[in-house]
């Protein structure tokens, strides 16, 4: 399992359009990917569960992945959360 904590830098957090792009990126990987904020956990490939996190700018998110491409998945999603500004 590969994990990484990141802080969301996008002004609108992980809502609507950024969440859609995030889940589309996650879906490109074979690994099982989870994102969590505190006790709340979500399937990174499910827009509905990602939106339930209520992730805002400045929130610390833990990205966890398990599978054949877990390292690549975590790196790509962490980069998205720290560099994407939409």
PDB file with SEQRES, HELIX, SHEET and CRYST1 records, atoms N, CA, C and O in Angstrom:
SEQRES   1 A   86  UNK UNK UNK UNK UNK UNK UNK UNK UNK UNK UNK UNK UNK          
SEQRES   2 A   86  UNK UNK UNK UNK UNK UNK UNK UNK UNK UNK UNK UNK UNK          
SEQRES   3 A   86  UNK UNK UNK UNK UNK UNK UNK UNK UNK UNK UNK UNK UNK          
SEQRES   4 A   86  UNK UNK UNK UNK UNK UNK UNK UNK UNK UNK UNK UNK UNK          
SEQRES   5 A   86  UNK UNK UNK UNK UNK UNK UNK UNK UNK UNK UNK UNK UNK          
SEQRES   6 A   86  UNK UNK UNK UNK UNK UNK UNK UNK UNK UNK UNK UNK UNK          
SEQRES   7 A   86  UNK UNK UNK UNK UNK UNK UNK UNK                              
HELIX    1 AA1 UNK A   16  UNK A   26  1                                  11    
HELIX    2 AA2 UNK A   47  UNK A   51  1                                   5    
HELIX    3 AA3 UNK A   70  UNK A   83  1                                  14    
SHEET    1 AA1 4 UNK A   2  UNK A   7  0                                        
SHEET    2 AA1 4 UNK A  60  UNK A  66 -1                                        
SHEET    3 AA1 4 UNK A  32  UNK A  37 -1                                        
SHEET    4 AA1 4 UNK A  40  UNK A  43 -1                                        
CRYST1    1.000    1.000    1.000  90.00  90.00  90.00 P 1           1          
ATOM      1  N   UNK A   1       0.841  -1.182   0.000  1.00  0.00           N  
ATOM      2  CA  UNK A   1       0.000   0.000   0.000  1.00  0.00           C  
ATOM      3  C   UNK A   1       0.887   1.246   0.000  1.00  0.00           C  
ATOM      4  O   UNK A   1       1.886   1.322   0.716  1.00  0.00           O  
ATOM      5  N   UNK A   2       0.498   2.202  -0.811  1.00  0.00           N  
ATOM      6  CA  UNK A   2       1.203   3.475  -0.884  1.00  0.00           C  
ATOM      7  C   UNK A   2       0.261   4.566  -0.406  1.00  0.00           C  
ATOM      8  O   UNK A   2      -0.911   4.591  -0.781  1.00  0.00           O  
ATOM      9  N   UNK A   3       0.778   5.478   0.431  1.00  0.00           N  
ATOM     10  CA  UNK A   3      -0.036   6.574   0.950  1.00  0.00           C  
ATOM     11  C   UNK A   3       0.743   7.878   0.878  1.00  0.00           C  
ATOM     12  O   UNK A   3       1.973   7.894   0.926  1.00  0.00           O  
ATOM     13  N   UNK A   4      -0.006   8.972   0.762  1.00  0.00           N  
ATOM     14  CA  UNK A   4       0.605  10.292   0.804  1.00  0.00           C  
ATOM     15  C   UNK A   4      -0.410  11.306   1.294  1.00  0.00           C  
ATOM     16  O   UNK A   4      -1.563  11.303   0.862  1.00  0.00           O  
ATOM     17  N   UNK A   5       0.029  12.183   2.208  1.00  0.00           N  
ATOM     18  CA  UNK A   5      -0.822  13.281   2.672  1.00  0.00           C  
ATOM     19  C   UNK A   5      -0.504  14.514   1.854  1.00  0.00           C  
ATOM     20  O   UNK A   5       0.660  14.842   1.621  1.00  0.00           O  
ATOM     21  N   UNK A   6      -1.561  15.197   1.418  1.00  0.00           N  
ATOM     22  CA  UNK A   6      -1.390  16.438   0.664  1.00  0.00           C  
ATOM     23  C   UNK A   6      -2.401  17.466   1.160  1.00  0.00           C  
ATOM     24  O   UNK A   6      -3.428  17.121   1.745  1.00  0.00           O  
ATOM     25  N   UNK A   7      -2.087  18.725   0.915  1.00  0.00           N  
ATOM     26  CA  UNK A   7      -2.994  19.809   1.254  1.00  0.00           C  
ATOM     27  C   UNK A   7      -3.574  20.358  -0.039  1.00  0.00           C  
ATOM     28  O   UNK A   7      -2.833  20.679  -0.968  1.00  0.00           O  
ATOM     29  N   UNK A   8      -4.890  20.466  -0.101  1.00  0.00           N  
ATOM     30  CA  UNK A   8      -5.571  20.954  -1.301  1.00  0.00           C  
ATOM     31  C   UNK A   8      -5.274  22.442  -1.495  1.00  0.00           C  
ATOM     32  O   UNK A   8      -5.441  23.242  -0.574  1.00  0.00           O  
ATOM     33  N   UNK A   9      -4.830  22.802  -2.705  1.00  0.00           N  
ATOM     34  CA  UNK A   9      -4.503  24.195  -3.001  1.00  0.00           C  
ATOM     35  C   UNK A   9      -5.516  24.868  -3.917  1.00  0.00           C  
ATOM     36  O   UNK A   9      -5.496  26.089  -4.074  1.00  0.00           O  
ATOM     37  N   UNK A  10      -6.399  24.083  -4.522  1.00  0.00           N  
ATOM     38  CA  UNK A  10      -7.401  24.636  -5.430  1.00  0.00           C  
ATOM     39  C   UNK A  10      -8.365  25.533  -4.654  1.00  0.00           C  
ATOM     40  O   UNK A  10      -8.856  25.141  -3.595  1.00  0.00           O  
ATOM     41  N   UNK A  11      -8.640  26.727  -5.170  1.00  0.00           N  
ATOM     42  CA  UNK A  11      -9.523  27.692  -4.509  1.00  0.00           C  
ATOM     43  C   UNK A  11     -10.891  27.111  -4.166  1.00  0.00           C  
ATOM     44  O   UNK A  11     -11.435  27.399  -3.100  1.00  0.00           O  
ATOM     45  N   UNK A  12     -11.449  26.302  -5.053  1.00  0.00           N  
ATOM     46  CA  UNK A  12     -12.787  25.756  -4.807  1.00  0.00           C  
ATOM     47  C   UNK A  12     -12.742  24.392  -4.121  1.00  0.00           C  
ATOM     48  O   UNK A  12     -13.777  23.741  -3.974  1.00  0.00           O  
ATOM     49  N   UNK A  13     -11.560  23.955  -3.702  1.00  0.00           N  
ATOM     50  CA  UNK A  13     -11.445  22.664  -3.039  1.00  0.00           C  
ATOM     51  C   UNK A  13     -11.698  21.526  -4.008  1.00  0.00           C  
ATOM     52  O   UNK A  13     -11.392  21.628  -5.196  1.00  0.00           O  
ATOM     53  N   UNK A  14     -12.247  20.463  -3.504  1.00  0.00           N  
ATOM     54  CA  UNK A  14     -12.520  19.280  -4.327  1.00  0.00           C  
ATOM     55  C   UNK A  14     -14.023  19.171  -4.519  1.00  0.00           C  
ATOM     56  O   UNK A  14     -14.658  18.226  -4.052  1.00  0.00           O  
ATOM     57  N   UNK A  15     -14.582  20.155  -5.216  1.00  0.00           N  
ATOM     58  CA  UNK A  15     -16.013  20.228  -5.469  1.00  0.00           C  
ATOM     59  C   UNK A  15     -16.276  20.268  -6.967  1.00  0.00           C  
ATOM     60  O   UNK A  15     -15.426  20.714  -7.738  1.00  0.00           O  
ATOM     61  N   UNK A  16     -17.439  19.808  -7.375  1.00  0.00           N  
ATOM     62  CA  UNK A  16     -17.941  19.856  -8.747  1.00  0.00           C  
ATOM     63  C   UNK A  16     -16.874  19.522  -9.788  1.00  0.00           C  
ATOM     64  O   UNK A  16     -16.442  18.373  -9.879  1.00  0.00           O  
ATOM     65  N   UNK A  17     -16.446  20.503 -10.568  1.00  0.00           N  
ATOM     66  CA  UNK A  17     -15.522  20.245 -11.671  1.00  0.00           C  
ATOM     67  C   UNK A  17     -14.194  19.629 -11.218  1.00  0.00           C  
ATOM     68  O   UNK A  17     -13.779  18.627 -11.801  1.00  0.00           O  
ATOM     69  N   UNK A  18     -13.508  20.179 -10.205  1.00  0.00           N  
ATOM     70  CA  UNK A  18     -12.251  19.537  -9.791  1.00  0.00           C  
ATOM     71  C   UNK A  18     -12.460  18.094  -9.317  1.00  0.00           C  
ATOM     72  O   UNK A  18     -11.617  17.235  -9.577  1.00  0.00           O  
ATOM     73  N   UNK A  19     -13.554  17.823  -8.638  1.00  0.00           N  
ATOM     74  CA  UNK A  19     -13.830  16.461  -8.170  1.00  0.00           C  
ATOM     75  C   UNK A  19     -14.065  15.525  -9.347  1.00  0.00           C  
ATOM     76  O   UNK A  19     -13.639  14.370  -9.325  1.00  0.00           O  
ATOM     77  N   UNK A  20     -14.738  16.022 -10.366  1.00  0.00           N  
ATOM     78  CA  UNK A  20     -14.962  15.219 -11.569  1.00  0.00           C  
ATOM     79  C   UNK A  20     -13.639  14.869 -12.234  1.00  0.00           C  
ATOM     80  O   UNK A  20     -13.409  13.715 -12.597  1.00  0.00           O  
ATOM     81  N   UNK A  21     -12.779  15.852 -12.393  1.00  0.00           N  
ATOM     82  CA  UNK A  21     -11.469  15.620 -13.014  1.00  0.00           C  
ATOM     83  C   UNK A  21     -10.618  14.672 -12.158  1.00  0.00           C  
ATOM     84  O   UNK A  21      -9.893  13.829 -12.684  1.00  0.00           O  
ATOM     85  N   UNK A  22     -10.718  14.822 -10.845  1.00  0.00           N  
ATOM     86  CA  UNK A  22      -9.975  13.966  -9.924  1.00  0.00           C  
ATOM     87  C   UNK A  22     -10.416  12.507 -10.070  1.00  0.00           C  
ATOM     88  O   UNK A  22      -9.576  11.613 -10.166  1.00  0.00           O  
ATOM     89  N   UNK A  23     -11.728  12.265 -10.088  1.00  0.00           N  
ATOM     90  CA  UNK A  23     -12.223  10.888 -10.205  1.00  0.00           C  
ATOM     91  C   UNK A  23     -11.916  10.298 -11.581  1.00  0.00           C  
ATOM     92  O   UNK A  23     -11.665   9.098 -11.697  1.00  0.00           O  
ATOM     93  N   UNK A  24     -11.935  11.125 -12.617  1.00  0.00           N  
ATOM     94  CA  UNK A  24     -11.581  10.639 -13.957  1.00  0.00           C  
ATOM     95  C   UNK A  24     -10.116  10.218 -14.004  1.00  0.00           C  
ATOM     96  O   UNK A  24      -9.771   9.212 -14.624  1.00  0.00           O  
ATOM     97  N   UNK A  25      -9.260  10.991 -13.347  1.00  0.00           N  
ATOM     98  CA  UNK A  25      -7.843  10.633 -13.277  1.00  0.00           C  
ATOM     99  C   UNK A  25      -7.667   9.334 -12.493  1.00  0.00           C  
ATOM    100  O   UNK A  25      -6.921   8.451 -12.917  1.00  0.00           O  
ATOM    101  N   UNK A  26      -8.343   9.214 -11.364  1.00  0.00           N  
ATOM    102  CA  UNK A  26      -8.243   8.002 -10.537  1.00  0.00           C  
ATOM    103  C   UNK A  26      -8.703   6.766 -11.310  1.00  0.00           C  
ATOM    104  O   UNK A  26      -8.135   5.686 -11.150  1.00  0.00           O  
ATOM    105  N   UNK A  27      -9.719   6.922 -12.139  1.00  0.00           N  
ATOM    106  CA  UNK A  27     -10.271   5.790 -12.893  1.00  0.00           C  
ATOM    107  C   UNK A  27      -9.287   5.229 -13.911  1.00  0.00           C  
ATOM    108  O   UNK A  27      -9.475   4.112 -14.392  1.00  0.00           O  
ATOM    109  N   UNK A  28      -8.249   5.976 -14.248  1.00  0.00           N  
ATOM    110  CA  UNK A  28      -7.255   5.504 -15.215  1.00  0.00           C  
ATOM    111  C   UNK A  28      -6.314   4.462 -14.616  1.00  0.00           C  
ATOM    112  O   UNK A  28      -5.562   3.807 -15.338  1.00  0.00           O  
ATOM    113  N   UNK A  29      -6.360   4.313 -13.302  1.00  0.00           N  
ATOM    114  CA  UNK A  29      -5.467   3.373 -12.627  1.00  0.00           C  
ATOM    115  C   UNK A  29      -6.212   2.118 -12.200  1.00  0.00           C  
ATOM    116  O   UNK A  29      -7.401   2.157 -11.882  1.00  0.00           O  
ATOM    117  N   UNK A  30      -5.488   1.003 -12.199  1.00  0.00           N  
ATOM    118  CA  UNK A  30      -6.085  -0.281 -11.833  1.00  0.00           C  
ATOM    119  C   UNK A  30      -6.210  -0.447 -10.322  1.00  0.00           C  
ATOM    120  O   UNK A  30      -7.063  -1.197  -9.849  1.00  0.00           O  
ATOM    121  N   UNK A  31      -5.378   0.238  -9.574  1.00  0.00           N  
ATOM    122  CA  UNK A  31      -5.351   0.102  -8.118  1.00  0.00           C  
ATOM    123  C   UNK A  31      -6.645   0.568  -7.459  1.00  0.00           C  
ATOM    124  O   UNK A  31      -7.382   1.384  -8.012  1.00  0.00           O  
ATOM    125  N   UNK A  32      -6.906   0.036  -6.269  1.00  0.00           N  
ATOM    126  CA  UNK A  32      -8.012   0.509  -5.429  1.00  0.00           C  
ATOM    127  C   UNK A  32      -7.484   1.762  -4.730  1.00  0.00           C  
ATOM    128  O   UNK A  32      -6.462   1.716  -4.047  1.00  0.00           O  
ATOM    129  N   UNK A  33      -8.189   2.880  -4.907  1.00  0.00           N  
ATOM    130  CA  UNK A  33      -7.702   4.155  -4.379  1.00  0.00           C  
ATOM    131  C   UNK A  33      -8.747   4.759  -3.447  1.00  0.00           C  
ATOM    132  O   UNK A  33      -9.932   4.833  -3.771  1.00  0.00           O  
ATOM    133  N   UNK A  34      -8.273   5.188  -2.283  1.00  0.00           N  
ATOM    134  CA  UNK A  34      -9.138   5.802  -1.281  1.00  0.00           C  
ATOM    135  C   UNK A  34      -8.580   7.174  -0.926  1.00  0.00           C  
ATOM    136  O   UNK A  34      -7.367   7.354  -0.822  1.00  0.00           O  
ATOM    137  N   UNK A  35      -9.478   8.137  -0.743  1.00  0.00           N  
ATOM    138  CA  UNK A  35      -9.076   9.447  -0.230  1.00  0.00           C  
ATOM    139  C   UNK A  35      -9.818   9.655   1.080  1.00  0.00           C  
ATOM    140  O   UNK A  35     -10.978   9.265   1.215  1.00  0.00           O  
ATOM    141  N   UNK A  36      -9.146  10.268   2.038  1.00  0.00           N  
ATOM    142  CA  UNK A  36      -9.799  10.492   3.319  1.00  0.00           C  
ATOM    143  C   UNK A  36      -9.385  11.819   3.933  1.00  0.00           C  
ATOM    144  O   UNK A  36      -8.274  12.316   3.745  1.00  0.00           O  
ATOM    145  N   UNK A  37     -10.341  12.366   4.678  1.00  0.00           N  
ATOM    146  CA  UNK A  37     -10.117  13.569   5.474  1.00  0.00           C  
ATOM    147  C   UNK A  37     -10.612  13.210   6.872  1.00  0.00           C  
ATOM    148  O   UNK A  37     -11.808  13.008   7.086  1.00  0.00           O  
ATOM    149  N   UNK A  38      -9.694  13.134   7.803  1.00  0.00           N  
ATOM    150  CA  UNK A  38     -10.067  12.704   9.153  1.00  0.00           C  
ATOM    151  C   UNK A  38     -10.652  11.306   9.112  1.00  0.00           C  
ATOM    152  O   UNK A  38     -10.024  10.375   8.606  1.00  0.00           O  
ATOM    153  N   UNK A  39     -11.853  11.161   9.646  1.00  0.00           N  
ATOM    154  CA  UNK A  39     -12.518   9.860   9.680  1.00  0.00           C  
ATOM    155  C   UNK A  39     -13.333   9.561   8.417  1.00  0.00           C  
ATOM    156  O   UNK A  39     -13.764   8.425   8.213  1.00  0.00           O  
ATOM    157  N   UNK A  40     -13.547  10.576   7.567  1.00  0.00           N  
ATOM    158  CA  UNK A  40     -14.329  10.385   6.339  1.00  0.00           C  
ATOM    159  C   UNK A  40     -13.449   9.769   5.258  1.00  0.00           C  
ATOM    160  O   UNK A  40     -12.342  10.238   4.997  1.00  0.00           O  
ATOM    161  N   UNK A  41     -13.964   8.700   4.630  1.00  0.00           N  
ATOM    162  CA  UNK A  41     -13.237   8.028   3.554  1.00  0.00           C  
ATOM    163  C   UNK A  41     -14.114   7.956   2.320  1.00  0.00           C  
ATOM    164  O   UNK A  41     -15.338   7.871   2.414  1.00  0.00           O  
ATOM    165  N   UNK A  42     -13.463   7.992   1.147  1.00  0.00           N  
ATOM    166  CA  UNK A  42     -14.196   7.917  -0.106  1.00  0.00           C  
ATOM    167  C   UNK A  42     -13.412   7.125  -1.137  1.00  0.00           C  
ATOM    168  O   UNK A  42     -12.181   7.128  -1.143  1.00  0.00           O  
ATOM    169  N   UNK A  43     -14.142   6.449  -2.005  1.00  0.00           N  
ATOM    170  CA  UNK A  43     -13.563   5.775  -3.163  1.00  0.00           C  
ATOM    171  C   UNK A  43     -13.171   6.867  -4.155  1.00  0.00           C  
ATOM    172  O   UNK A  43     -14.033   7.613  -4.620  1.00  0.00           O  
ATOM    173  N   UNK A  44     -11.896   6.972  -4.484  1.00  0.00           N  
ATOM    174  CA  UNK A  44     -11.407   8.045  -5.354  1.00  0.00           C  
ATOM    175  C   UNK A  44     -11.984   7.973  -6.767  1.00  0.00           C  
ATOM    176  O   UNK A  44     -11.891   8.940  -7.523  1.00  0.00           O  
ATOM    177  N   UNK A  45     -12.575   6.842  -7.124  1.00  0.00           N  
ATOM    178  CA  UNK A  45     -13.133   6.683  -8.467  1.00  0.00           C  
ATOM    179  C   UNK A  45     -14.628   6.991  -8.518  1.00  0.00           C  
ATOM    180  O   UNK A  45     -15.248   6.883  -9.576  1.00  0.00           O  
ATOM    181  N   UNK A  46     -15.210   7.375  -7.377  1.00  0.00           N  
ATOM    182  CA  UNK A  46     -16.641   7.645  -7.292  1.00  0.00           C  
ATOM    183  C   UNK A  46     -16.887   9.117  -6.993  1.00  0.00           C  
ATOM    184  O   UNK A  46     -16.568   9.592  -5.903  1.00  0.00           O  
ATOM    185  N   UNK A  47     -17.451   9.836  -7.947  1.00  0.00           N  
ATOM    186  CA  UNK A  47     -17.705  11.260  -7.780  1.00  0.00           C  
ATOM    187  C   UNK A  47     -18.607  11.532  -6.572  1.00  0.00           C  
ATOM    188  O   UNK A  47     -18.378  12.488  -5.831  1.00  0.00           O  
ATOM    189  N   UNK A  48     -19.620  10.700  -6.373  1.00  0.00           N  
ATOM    190  CA  UNK A  48     -20.539  10.926  -5.254  1.00  0.00           C  
ATOM    191  C   UNK A  48     -19.852  10.807  -3.905  1.00  0.00           C  
ATOM    192  O   UNK A  48     -20.076  11.635  -3.022  1.00  0.00           O  
ATOM    193  N   UNK A  49     -19.019   9.787  -3.733  1.00  0.00           N  
ATOM    194  CA  UNK A  49     -18.351   9.637  -2.442  1.00  0.00           C  
ATOM    195  C   UNK A  49     -17.278  10.703  -2.235  1.00  0.00           C  
ATOM    196  O   UNK A  49     -17.070  11.154  -1.108  1.00  0.00           O  
ATOM    197  N   UNK A  50     -16.599  11.110  -3.297  1.00  0.00           N  
ATOM    198  CA  UNK A  50     -15.590  12.171  -3.178  1.00  0.00           C  
ATOM    199  C   UNK A  50     -16.253  13.479  -2.765  1.00  0.00           C  
ATOM    200  O   UNK A  50     -15.719  14.210  -1.931  1.00  0.00           O  
ATOM    201  N   UNK A  51     -17.401  13.774  -3.337  1.00  0.00           N  
ATOM    202  CA  UNK A  51     -18.102  15.011  -2.977  1.00  0.00           C  
ATOM    203  C   UNK A  51     -18.561  15.012  -1.524  1.00  0.00           C  
ATOM    204  O   UNK A  51     -18.650  16.074  -0.909  1.00  0.00           O  
ATOM    205  N   UNK A  52     -18.856  13.832  -0.961  1.00  0.00           N  
ATOM    206  CA  UNK A  52     -19.309  13.772   0.429  1.00  0.00           C  
ATOM    207  C   UNK A  52     -18.205  14.140   1.416  1.00  0.00           C  
ATOM    208  O   UNK A  52     -18.489  14.409   2.583  1.00  0.00           O  
ATOM    209  N   UNK A  53     -16.961  14.156   0.970  1.00  0.00           N  
ATOM    210  CA  UNK A  53     -15.857  14.540   1.860  1.00  0.00           C  
ATOM    211  C   UNK A  53     -15.924  16.020   2.231  1.00  0.00           C  
ATOM    212  O   UNK A  53     -15.469  16.416   3.304  1.00  0.00           O  
ATOM    213  N   UNK A  54     -16.486  16.828   1.348  1.00  0.00           N  
ATOM    214  CA  UNK A  54     -16.544  18.260   1.606  1.00  0.00           C  
ATOM    215  C   UNK A  54     -15.165  18.886   1.684  1.00  0.00           C  
ATOM    216  O   UNK A  54     -14.927  19.772   2.506  1.00  0.00           O  
ATOM    217  N   UNK A  55     -14.259  18.432   0.836  1.00  0.00           N  
ATOM    218  CA  UNK A  55     -12.874  18.898   0.863  1.00  0.00           C  
ATOM    219  C   UNK A  55     -12.758  20.333   0.356  1.00  0.00           C  
ATOM    220  O   UNK A  55     -13.118  20.630  -0.783  1.00  0.00           O  
ATOM    221  N   UNK A  56     -12.255  21.214   1.209  1.00  0.00           N  
ATOM    222  CA  UNK A  56     -12.091  22.622   0.859  1.00  0.00           C  
ATOM    223  C   UNK A  56     -10.608  22.960   0.733  1.00  0.00           C  
ATOM    224  O   UNK A  56      -9.747  22.157   1.092  1.00  0.00           O  
ATOM    225  N   UNK A  57     -10.322  24.143   0.224  1.00  0.00           N  
ATOM    226  CA  UNK A  57      -8.934  24.588   0.108  1.00  0.00           C  
ATOM    227  C   UNK A  57      -8.299  24.563   1.497  1.00  0.00           C  
ATOM    228  O   UNK A  57      -8.891  25.018   2.475  1.00  0.00           O  
ATOM    229  N   UNK A  58      -7.088  24.024   1.563  1.00  0.00           N  
ATOM    230  CA  UNK A  58      -6.368  23.936   2.826  1.00  0.00           C  
ATOM    231  C   UNK A  58      -6.596  22.642   3.584  1.00  0.00           C  
ATOM    232  O   UNK A  58      -5.917  22.376   4.576  1.00  0.00           O  
ATOM    233  N   UNK A  59      -7.554  21.828   3.126  1.00  0.00           N  
ATOM    234  CA  UNK A  59      -7.828  20.552   3.795  1.00  0.00           C  
ATOM    235  C   UNK A  59      -6.676  19.584   3.554  1.00  0.00           C  
ATOM    236  O   UNK A  59      -6.118  19.526   2.458  1.00  0.00           O  
ATOM    237  N   UNK A  60      -6.325  18.822   4.594  1.00  0.00           N  
ATOM    238  CA  UNK A  60      -5.295  17.803   4.455  1.00  0.00           C  
ATOM    239  C   UNK A  60      -5.961  16.488   4.093  1.00  0.00           C  
ATOM    240  O   UNK A  60      -6.819  15.992   4.824  1.00  0.00           O  
ATOM    241  N   UNK A  61      -5.562  15.932   2.968  1.00  0.00           N  
ATOM    242  CA  UNK A  61      -6.173  14.724   2.418  1.00  0.00           C  
ATOM    243  C   UNK A  61      -5.137  13.606   2.403  1.00  0.00           C  
ATOM    244  O   UNK A  61      -3.978  13.826   2.053  1.00  0.00           O  
ATOM    245  N   UNK A  62      -5.563  12.413   2.783  1.00  0.00           N  
ATOM    246  CA  UNK A  62      -4.697  11.238   2.697  1.00  0.00           C  
ATOM    247  C   UNK A  62      -5.144  10.422   1.493  1.00  0.00           C  
ATOM    248  O   UNK A  62      -6.300  10.007   1.406  1.00  0.00           O  
ATOM    249  N   UNK A  63      -4.228  10.200   0.574  1.00  0.00           N  
ATOM    250  CA  UNK A  63      -4.497   9.372  -0.609  1.00  0.00           C  
ATOM    251  C   UNK A  63      -3.836   8.024  -0.370  1.00  0.00           C  
ATOM    252  O   UNK A  63      -2.639   7.956  -0.089  1.00  0.00           O  
ATOM    253  N   UNK A  64      -4.614   6.949  -0.481  1.00  0.00           N  
ATOM    254  CA  UNK A  64      -4.096   5.595  -0.291  1.00  0.00           C  
ATOM    255  C   UNK A  64      -4.437   4.764  -1.520  1.00  0.00           C  
ATOM    256  O   UNK A  64      -5.539   4.857  -2.061  1.00  0.00           O  
ATOM    257  N   UNK A  65      -3.486   3.955  -1.952  1.00  0.00           N  
ATOM    258  CA  UNK A  65      -3.742   3.089  -3.101  1.00  0.00           C  
ATOM    259  C   UNK A  65      -3.109   1.731  -2.860  1.00  0.00           C  
ATOM    260  O   UNK A  65      -2.063   1.609  -2.223  1.00  0.00           O  
ATOM    261  N   UNK A  66      -3.779   0.709  -3.392  1.00  0.00           N  
ATOM    262  CA  UNK A  66      -3.273  -0.646  -3.286  1.00  0.00           C  
ATOM    263  C   UNK A  66      -3.505  -1.350  -4.608  1.00  0.00           C  
ATOM    264  O   UNK A  66      -4.637  -1.460  -5.080  1.00  0.00           O  
ATOM    265  N   UNK A  67      -2.420  -1.824  -5.197  1.00  0.00           N  
ATOM    266  CA  UNK A  67      -2.531  -2.514  -6.475  1.00  0.00           C  
ATOM    267  C   UNK A  67      -1.257  -2.378  -7.289  1.00  0.00           C  
ATOM    268  O   UNK A  67      -0.247  -1.859  -6.814  1.00  0.00           O  
ATOM    269  N   UNK A  68      -1.326  -2.854  -8.527  1.00  0.00           N  
ATOM    270  CA  UNK A  68      -0.160  -2.912  -9.397  1.00  0.00           C  
ATOM    271  C   UNK A  68       0.461  -1.551  -9.691  1.00  0.00           C  
ATOM    272  O   UNK A  68       1.681  -1.439  -9.817  1.00  0.00           O  
ATOM    273  N   UNK A  69      -0.369  -0.518  -9.800  1.00  0.00           N  
ATOM    274  CA  UNK A  69       0.150   0.814 -10.146  1.00  0.00           C  
ATOM    275  C   UNK A  69      -0.071   1.828  -9.020  1.00  0.00           C  
ATOM    276  O   UNK A  69      -0.285   3.013  -9.273  1.00  0.00           O  
ATOM    277  N   UNK A  70      -0.015   1.347  -7.776  1.00  0.00           N  
ATOM    278  CA  UNK A  70      -0.336   2.195  -6.631  1.00  0.00           C  
ATOM    279  C   UNK A  70       0.562   3.419  -6.496  1.00  0.00           C  
ATOM    280  O   UNK A  70       0.070   4.505  -6.191  1.00  0.00           O  
ATOM    281  N   UNK A  71       1.857   3.271  -6.715  1.00  0.00           N  
ATOM    282  CA  UNK A  71       2.775   4.405  -6.569  1.00  0.00           C  
ATOM    283  C   UNK A  71       2.479   5.487  -7.599  1.00  0.00           C  
ATOM    284  O   UNK A  71       2.466   6.676  -7.279  1.00  0.00           O  
ATOM    285  N   UNK A  72       2.244   5.067  -8.832  1.00  0.00           N  
ATOM    286  CA  UNK A  72       1.937   6.010  -9.897  1.00  0.00           C  
ATOM    287  C   UNK A  72       0.608   6.718  -9.638  1.00  0.00           C  
ATOM    288  O   UNK A  72       0.475   7.917  -9.886  1.00  0.00           O  
ATOM    289  N   UNK A  73      -0.367   5.971  -9.140  1.00  0.00           N  
ATOM    290  CA  UNK A  73      -1.687   6.533  -8.851  1.00  0.00           C  
ATOM    291  C   UNK A  73      -1.601   7.597  -7.775  1.00  0.00           C  
ATOM    292  O   UNK A  73      -2.132   8.695  -7.942  1.00  0.00           O  
ATOM    293  N   UNK A  74      -0.939   7.285  -6.673  1.00  0.00           N  
ATOM    294  CA  UNK A  74      -0.816   8.237  -5.564  1.00  0.00           C  
ATOM    295  C   UNK A  74      -0.064   9.481  -6.015  1.00  0.00           C  
ATOM    296  O   UNK A  74      -0.461  10.599  -5.686  1.00  0.00           O  
ATOM    297  N   UNK A  75       1.020   9.297  -6.765  1.00  0.00           N  
ATOM    298  CA  UNK A  75       1.809  10.438  -7.227  1.00  0.00           C  
ATOM    299  C   UNK A  75       0.984  11.347  -8.137  1.00  0.00           C  
ATOM    300  O   UNK A  75       1.023  12.569  -7.993  1.00  0.00           O  
ATOM    301  N   UNK A  76       0.242  10.759  -9.066  1.00  0.00           N  
ATOM    302  CA  UNK A  76      -0.557  11.553 -10.008  1.00  0.00           C  
ATOM    303  C   UNK A  76      -1.685  12.303  -9.302  1.00  0.00           C  
ATOM    304  O   UNK A  76      -1.936  13.470  -9.602  1.00  0.00           O  
ATOM    305  N   UNK A  77      -2.360  11.644  -8.373  1.00  0.00           N  
ATOM    306  CA  UNK A  77      -3.470  12.288  -7.663  1.00  0.00           C  
ATOM    307  C   UNK A  77      -2.971  13.353  -6.687  1.00  0.00           C  
ATOM    308  O   UNK A  77      -3.621  14.384  -6.510  1.00  0.00           O  
ATOM    309  N   UNK A  78      -1.829  13.112  -6.057  1.00  0.00           N  
ATOM    310  CA  UNK A  78      -1.248  14.111  -5.163  1.00  0.00           C  
ATOM    311  C   UNK A  78      -0.850  15.353  -5.963  1.00  0.00           C  
ATOM    312  O   UNK A  78      -1.078  16.482  -5.528  1.00  0.00           O  
ATOM    313  N   UNK A  79      -0.261  15.135  -7.123  1.00  0.00           N  
ATOM    314  CA  UNK A  79       0.113  16.267  -7.980  1.00  0.00           C  
ATOM    315  C   UNK A  79      -1.126  17.047  -8.404  1.00  0.00           C  
ATOM    316  O   UNK A  79      -1.109  18.277  -8.423  1.00  0.00           O  
ATOM    317  N   UNK A  80      -2.194  16.340  -8.742  1.00  0.00           N  
ATOM    318  CA  UNK A  80      -3.432  17.005  -9.139  1.00  0.00           C  
ATOM    319  C   UNK A  80      -3.937  17.912  -8.020  1.00  0.00           C  
ATOM    320  O   UNK A  80      -4.292  19.065  -8.263  1.00  0.00           O  
ATOM    321  N   UNK A  81      -3.968  17.391  -6.796  1.00  0.00           N  
ATOM    322  CA  UNK A  81      -4.521  18.155  -5.665  1.00  0.00           C  
ATOM    323  C   UNK A  81      -3.664  19.355  -5.285  1.00  0.00           C  
ATOM    324  O   UNK A  81      -4.173  20.329  -4.730  1.00  0.00           O  
ATOM    325  N   UNK A  82      -2.373  19.294  -5.577  1.00  0.00           N  
ATOM    326  CA  UNK A  82      -1.488  20.385  -5.183  1.00  0.00           C  
ATOM    327  C   UNK A  82      -1.176  21.371  -6.305  1.00  0.00           C  
ATOM    328  O   UNK A  82      -0.626  22.442  -6.051  1.00  0.00           O  
ATOM    329  N   UNK A  83      -1.521  21.020  -7.540  1.00  0.00           N  
ATOM    330  CA  UNK A  83      -1.185  21.924  -8.648  1.00  0.00           C  
ATOM    331  C   UNK A  83      -2.395  22.371  -9.467  1.00  0.00           C  
ATOM    332  O   UNK A  83      -2.323  23.392 -10.151  1.00  0.00           O  
ATOM    333  N   UNK A  84      -3.497  21.634  -9.415  1.00  0.00           N  
ATOM    334  CA  UNK A  84      -4.647  21.948 -10.261  1.00  0.00           C  
ATOM    335  C   UNK A  84      -5.417  23.136  -9.703  1.00  0.00           C  
ATOM    336  O   UNK A  84      -5.832  23.135  -8.544  1.00  0.00           O  
ATOM    337  N   UNK A  85      -5.598  24.129 -10.526  1.00  0.00           N  
ATOM    338  CA  UNK A  85      -6.390  25.305 -10.127  1.00  0.00           C  
ATOM    339  C   UNK A  85      -7.436  25.572 -11.181  1.00  0.00           C  
ATOM    340  O   UNK A  85      -7.157  26.163 -12.224  1.00  0.00           O  
ATOM    341  N   UNK A  86      -8.651  25.126 -10.893  1.00  0.00           N  
ATOM    342  CA  UNK A  86      -9.754  25.292 -11.847  1.00  0.00           C  
ATOM    343  C   UNK A  86     -10.899  26.025 -11.176  1.00  0.00           C  
ATOM    344  O   UNK A  86     -11.929  26.269 -11.805  1.00  0.00           O  
TER     345      UNK A  86                                                      
END                                                                             
